[in-house]
């Protein structure tokens, strides 16, 4: 959905650790004092970094966020240093930073975990994965994944004609699979089969009985033996946000009766030897391992029964669903998981082998489509806080001598507020505040009194959140007060473009400043974007105890500006983003990090310009220029010339604010 980005990707000389530290913008960071380990651990816990970071992200002793794609000692790099280098080359935030090495590391780790489980249980077949292209179709992402094909027989999964065309241009291992999911017409089937005839290992996975018939018909016309898979509709379903993707009422897949009908048809056509794969999918982000175990057992039982009729059946495609621990809690909640990658692989191998032994059937080659778990970690969105919306409690409240009684009582409440009376006085303040607003609506309270009363109520809640004894107050009571008084940091990006799942599903992504992580005190805040939409905000954040409604941030000031990172955004967000308010793609860079902590920017792309965003909706630059000249071109005054120059400069620039 993003337009092509302008500019030519360029490889650049590596930036050494010394060069990064020498940047003028990093003076404050370099000179930051080394702090005690206790303070560092407190800062890490504040954002739960070590729990969701996956070994790729953490914080150094100077309070700066770091990335270590290689997970090797001495190879960590400050994200702020990378941002400074990108800025030095003329790019402004927001940025999307990609780390292809993380993607490759995830592929290797997945294959290694399956290999270990196969050895542990003496499983007689191997594992090979595929990348679902729908999770991120960006060229730099797909090509990085394909680089792992030769080492791991890593393949691709596609679900549309466009994705199929893309995949057929990629050079993958001869044994790597190109799986075709989704609904298909005869054109789709023909292209896939001609790709198979040309040497690609294509498997057409049937979603309906009609597709089975179409595949055989087209294959007969072309003169090729098709490789056919069945997507089976299991009774087992997933758990979490996407649990309705599976189960007996799922959108995709053949029922048991349809599978039998398909087998009868293939047998009648003399094509039973085309059956090569059974596929199931019970939903994305499977948070509870128990659901996975049940699905594996049911699907393997299906495999065994089908293989008795179709001995050519070779693969069991376990679909996607391997979850990512976005909130770092390791629990069976929507944005976490209660199992490890190693446990996931062991359960798959063990249960498939056990069922096959019970059925006395040769076990299958194992396949999975783990897109989210492979891609999520590789990308970080970096945004710049611009301003803060909310009351500054340090500013005094002006109370007129003839102020209404509600204002005077609110002032007394603030003065009398103590640890031991918080609940009582908060309740009094709520009543007084509600009475004040009602009186204003009826015309009994002045605008000045309303302003004073609102400020006092804010200060009462803010102070109560700070001093209320945690042993006497429920955690929710404190959280409600913090949220009520939290300022909103407005950041230079679009939720709908950079993290649309936050808006669509209230998905939680870890967030933290790239610098000043050791600042104390911090401000509990929420995040808003620059779109002209009230939904352009983030209200759920990762904390030390799971999801919370505010994010601790340093004070926003011009002396020590900071960038904010949104992590684990490498899956889905790139291709789900839209053009709300005509905000386009952010500036982008791909970074390679060496063992010594030096880094190179291997690809750098300028984000969408205003003109490119407008062209998506039918307004090419030539049309804009012609219409502008038609309306204003007859005026050759100096001001008119300046107006035209300003217009052309803006439409040729990026869609985000200049900071």
N, C-alpha and C positions, 0 to 999 in steps of 0.2 A: 504493500500500500504506500510505501515511500517512493517518491520519484527518484530517478537516477541521480546520484550525487555528482557534483561537478569536481573538477580537479583531477590530477593524476596521482595515484598512489606512488609514494617514493620511499625507497630504502634510505636510511640515514645512518651516519656513523654512530657507533655506540657512545652513550653518555656514561662516563665512569662515575663511580661513587664520589670521587673528589670533585669532578665537574658539577655533579648534582648539588653537592654541599656548597660549592662556590657561588651558586646562583644568588644574585642580590636579593631576590624575594625570600630566600631561605635564611637570612641572617638571624631572624628571631628564633628559628627552629634550631639552627646549629648551636646557638649559644644557650639553648634551654638547659637548665641544670639537670643532672642525673638525679632521679628521685628514688625514694625508698621502694623496695619491692612491694611493700604493703600498699602504698599509694597507687602503684602501677596496677596491682591486682584489683584494687577497688575500681579503678577506671575501666579495666577490662570487663569486670562484672557489671558495671553500670550499663554497658551496651551488649553484654553477653557474648562478646566477640569470640572467645575461644570455643564456644559451643556451636555457633553457626558458621564459623570461619573455615571449617573443614581442613585446617592446616595451611590454607592459602592466605588467610588474612589475619593480622593481629596488630599489635601496637609496640613501638619501640620505647626505650627509656625516656625519650624526649617528648612523649605524648603525641606521636605521629602515627597514623595508620600506615601499615606496610602490607605489601603483597609478596608472596614467595611461591611462584608457580611450580618451581622445581622441588619445593619442600626440602631444601638442603641448607645446612648451616652456612651463613655468610652470603646467601643469595637473596636476602630480603631487600626490597626497595621501597622507599617512602612514596606513597601515592602522590603526595604533594609535590615531590620532585618531578614526577612524570607530568603532572599538570602544568608545572612551571615551564617545562621544556616544550610542551604543546603550545602554551601561550606565547613562548618566545618565538615560535615559528608563525605567529600571526593569527592564531585561532582563539576564539573566546568561548567561554562556557555558555550553554551547557555542553558537556562532553560525554561521549560514550567511549570508554576505554575497554579494549578487548585484549585478552591474554590467551592467545591460541595454545600456549603451552599447558594451560590449565585444562583446556578441552582435551588435548591429547593425553594428559595425565589421567583424566577421568576415564577415557576409553581404555587405557592400559590397566588402570586399577580394576575396572569392571571385568575385563578378560582375565586378569590375574586371580581375582576372587573366584571366578567360576573354575579356573584351572586348578586352584587349590582344593575346591570342593570335589571336583572330579577325581583328583588324586586321593583325597581322604576317603571317599566312598567307593573307590575302584570302579568308577562309572566307565562303561566301555566306549562311549562316544564323546565327541568334543562339543564345545560351545562356540558360536560365532554370533556377533551382534550386528544390528543394523541401526542406522540413524534415521529417525523419522524426519524427513525434510520439512514437514509442516511446522515443526517446533522452531525452526529458524532457517529460512531459505537464503539468508545473506551469503554472497559468494565467499567471503573470507571465512565464514563459519563452515560451510559445506566442504570447501577445499581443505581446510585444516583437518576435518574429520576423515576425508578421503586419504590424506597422507598416512593414516593409520591402517589403511586397508591391507597393504602388503604384509604388515607385521601380524595382523590379527584376523585376516579375512573379513574385515569390517565392511559391511554393505550399506545400502540405502533403502528406505521405505518411502513410497510415494502414494499420493492419494488424489492426484489430478493430472490432466494432460500437461499442464505447465511443469509440474514437478517431475513427471516422467521424462519430458523432453530435456529438462535440466540434468536428470540423473544419467540419461543415456550419453551425455557428452563427457561424463566423468570416467577417468581411468581407474578402475578398481580391480582388486585381485580376481583372477579367473574363477575362484571358488566362492567369492563374496556374492551374497544374494542381492537381487534387486526385487523387492517385494512390492506388489501393486495392490493396495487396499482401496476401499471406497467404492462408490458406485461408478460403473463404467458403461460407455457406449461402444459401438463397434469400431469407431475411429481409435479410441483409447486402446482397445484390445489389439487392433491391427498393428499400431505402433509398437506396443509391447512385444508382440510376437515377432515382428520383423527385427526388433532389437535382440530377441533371443536367437533368431536365425543368424544374426551377425556375430554372435559370440557371447552376449551378456547372459548371465544366469538369472533369467526373469521367471518369477512365479506370480501368476495371476490368482489372487485370493478372491474367491467368489463370495459375494454378499447376498445373492439371491439365486434361486434355481434358474431364473432366466439368464443370468450371466454365464452359468455353466453351459447352457445351450448355445449362447452367442460365441463363447470361446471355442467350442468344438466346430461351429460353423465357419468362423473366420480362419481357424487353424487349417481346416480342410481346404479352403480356398487358397491359402498361402502355401500349403504343403509342408507344414511344420508340426512336430509333435509338441503340444503345449504342456507346460508344467502348471498344474492346477492345485490351488489350496482351498480349503473350506474354512470360512470363519464360523466357528460354532457358537451358538447362543447358549451359554451356560445358565444353569439355575443360580449358581454362585454369583454374588455381586460384590463390588468394592465397598469401601467405606470412605467417609469424608465428603469433601465438596463435590466430587464427581461420581458418587456412588451409583447414580442412576444411569451411568454409561453402560453398566453391565446388568446382569440379571435377565430374567425371562421376558421382560418388556423392553429390552434394549433396542436401540435404533437399528443396529447392524447385526448381521449374522443369520445363519441358517438354523432353523429349528431341527429337532431330532428327526421329525418326519421328512423335512426337506432334504436332510443329509441322505437319508435312505433313498428318497426319490432320485437324488443326484447320482448316487452310486448305481442304482438300477439303470438310469439313463446311460451313464458312461459304460456300463457293462454291455448294454444293448448296442452301443456304438463301437464297441471294441477298443475303448480308450481307458480302461481301468488302470493301465500302466502310466497314465498321466497324473494320477493323484500323488502329490509329493509332499504336502504340508497341511497341517492342522493349525489353525490360529485362533486364539481367544484374547479378549481384552476386557478387563472388568473395571476400567476407569483410571484416570490420572491421579497422581499423588495419593497412592494407597498408604494410609497412615497406620493401619493395624495389620501385623503380620499374619494374624489368624485368618483374615479374609483371603490373603494370598495363598496360604496353605490349602484351604478348602478348594479354591479355584484350580490349583495345580493338580490336586487329586482327581477332581471331576474331569478336567480336560485330559489328563493322562488316561483315565479310564475310557474316554471317548476315543482317544488315539488308538488304544489297543483294539477296541472293537472294530474300528474302521480298517486298521491294518490287516486284520484277518481276511477282509474282503479285498483290500488293495495292498498287496505286499510291497508295492513300490513306494509306499508312504515312508518318508525319511525324516522329516523335520517336525518338531513341535515348537511353534512360535508362541511364546508366552506373552506377547504384547508388551505394552508399556506399563506405567504405574509405579515404577521404583521412585520413591518419594525423596524429597529434599527437606532437610531440617531448617526451614526458614527462621523459626523462632528459637532454635537451640534448646528446646525443652526435652527432646527425646521421648515424647509422649504421643499417644494415639489421638492427636487433635488435627484439625484441618491443615495446619501449616507446619506439621512436624511428622515424626514417625517413631514407632516404638521398637525399631530393629536396626541393625547395622547392615551395610552392604554385604559383609561376609555371611551374616545370618540369612539374608535373602537368598544368596547363592546356594548355601548349604541346604536350605529348605527345598529349593527347587530341585537340586540334584538328588537329594535323598528321597523325596516323595515320588519323583518320576521313576527312579530305579525301583523303589519298593512296589509300586503299583504294577510296573512291567514284569517284575519277578512273580507277583501274584497271578498275573494274567498269562505268564509264560510267553511273553512277546518281546521281540528284540527292541531295546530302548531307542529313542530317537536322538538325532542331533538336536541340541538345544539352541533356540534362537530367542532373543529378546529385542524389544524396540524401546530401549530406555533413553528417551530424548531429554526429558527434564533433568534427570540426574547427571547426564553427561554435559549438558550445555549451561545449566543455570549459573555455575560458579564463574564462568569465563568472562563475564562482562560486568562493568561497574559504571553507573551513571553518576556524573559529577555535576552538581548544580551550585549556584552562588546565591546565598541569602542576600536580598536587596534591602529589605526594611522590615520593621516589626510593627504589627498592628496589635494594639492592646494598651491598657492603662499602665503607666509608669507609677508605681506606688510611692516612689520617692518624691513625686510632685505633691505639694500640699493641696488640700481641698479647701476651696473658699466657701465659707459658710456665712451668709448674711445675718445681720443682727435680728432681722424679722423673719428668719427662715421658719418653715413649717415645722410642726412638732415631730413629724417623722424624721426629718433631717437631724434635728437636735438629739432625738433618741438614738438614731444610728451612730451619731458621734459619741454619745455616752457609752453605747455598746462597744464600740471600738476601744475606747479608753479602759473599759472594765474587763476586756477579754483576757482570760488567764487559762492555763492548762486545765484547771479543775472545773471550769464552767463553760468550756467550748460548746458542748452540745446544746446546752440551754440557750446560750447567747446566739448561736447560729440559728436556732429555731426562731428566736425573737427577731433576728435580723431579716430572715426570710419573710416573716409576717409584715414587718415594717416596710420592706422593699415592695411587696405586693400591694400594700395599702397606698404607698406613695404613687405607684404607677396608676392605680385605679383613680386616685384623687386627681392626677394630672389629666386623665381622660375626661373627667367630669368638669375640669376647669378650675379646680380649687388649689392647684399647685403651679407655681411658675416654672418656666423652663430652667432658670438658674437653680431652683431648688431640686428639680429632677436631676440635673447634672451632678449636683453635690451629693444627693442621695445615692445615685448609681456608683459614684466614685467611692463613697464610704462603704457601701455594701461589698464592692470588689475588695477593698482593703481588709474588711472584716474576714471575708472568706480566705483571702490570701494569708493573713496572719494566722488564722485558725489552722490552716493546712501545715504551717510551719511549726506551731507550738503544741498542737493537740497531742496528748500523751497516746502513743501507739497502743498501749495496753488497755486504754479505756475506749478507743475508737475502732470501729470495724474498718478494715482496709478499704472497703468501697466508699465509706464516708470520706476518708482522706482523699481518695482518688477523685471523687466527685468534686470536691473543693478545688483540687489542683487543676482539673480539667476546666472548671468553671472560670477560673482566673488566668488560665494559660494564655500567653500572647501567641499570635500566629506569625511565624517567620515566612515572609513572602519570598519565594525563590524563583530564579530565572529559568523556568522550564514549563512544560505542559504535561500534566498528569496523563492526559489522553494520548499523547504521543510517546512518552518515555516509559510509563508504567501503567498501561491501560487496565491491567488486571486489578490494580488497586481500586480503580473506580468501578469496574464491572463486577468483581467478586469480593471486594474488600480483602484481596490478598495482601498478606503482610510481607514486606521486604525489609531486611535489616538495614538500618541507617545509622550513620555516625559522622561527626566531623572528621576531616582528614588531618587536622592539626588541633592543637589546644585541647587534647583529650584529658589533660591533667588539670585543666582549669577548675577552680573551686572558689566561690560557689558557681553553680550553673543555673540556667533558667529552664524550667519545665515548659515546653512549647508544643505547638502543633505546626504543621507545614501547609502552606498554600502555594498554588502556582500562579502564573500571570495570565491565565485564560480568563475570559469574561464569563465565568460560569461558577456558580456556588459549589458544584460538585468537584471543582478542581482543587481538592485538598486531601491531605492524608491525616487520618485521625487514629490509626492503630500502629503501634510501634513495638519493637522488640526490646524487652527489658530483662533484668536479671531473673525475674520470676515468671516469664512468659509475656503475653501481650498486655500492653498498657496503653493508655489514651494520650500520653504526652511523651515527648522526647527531650532529654536533658541536652541543652546547647550552651555554648559559651556566649558571653555578652557580645552583641553585634556592635562593633565600633569601627571607625575608619583606620585606627592605629593598628589593629590586628585583625584584618579580614580573614575569613576562613571559607573553605569549600566544604560542601556536604556530599557524602557518598551514599548512593543507594546500591546495595550489593545483591548478588544472586539474581540479576535481571537478564541473564543470557538466554532464557527459554521463553518463547512466545512473544515477549514484549516487542521485539524488533518488527515483527510482521503483523501484529494486531494494532499497532499505533495508527491513529487517524489524523485528520487535518483540522481538528476542532480549532476555530478562530484562525485558520490558515497558518497555524504553527507547524513547521515541518520537522524533518530529521535534524538531530543535533550534530555538531561537529564530531568526527570520529577518528580514533587512532588505534592501531594495533601495536602491541609492545612485546618485544622478546627480551628476556632477562637472562644474563649469563651467570655462571657459577660464582663469579667474583662480585656480583651485585651491580654490574654495569648493565645498561639497557639500551636497546635500539628501537626506534619507532619505524616499523617496516612498512606500514600503510597509514596514510593520513588523508582524510576526505573532508572537504568542506560540506557543511550541512545544507539543507534546502534554503534557497533564496526565496524572497517574497514572490518574485516573478515565477519561479518554478512551482511554488505552492498554488499560485493562482491559475497556472496553466492546467493543473490537474482538474480543475473545475470549469475548464472551457474558456479561460481568459489568457490567450497567448500574449507574450510581450508585444508582438507586432500590433495586436488589436488595442492593447492598452495605450501604446505610444500614439497610434492613429487617432484614437478617441480623445486623448489628451490634447493633441495638436489641433484637432477639429474644434475643440471647445476653447482652447486658450492660445492657439498658435498665432492668431492675428494680432496679439498684443506683443510688441517688441520692446516694451519698457524694461528697465533694469530689473524691476521687481518681478515681472513676468518671466524673465530669463532665469532669475534665481529660483523662482517657483518650479520651473521645468527641471532645472538642475537638481533641485532637492528631490523632486518626484522620481527622477531616473536613478538617483543615488540610492534612494530607499528601496525601490523595487528590485534593485540589483544586489542588495545586501541580505544578510541573514534575517530570519523571521523573529529571532529573540532580541531581547533588549541589550543594548551595548553597555557593558560594565567593565 
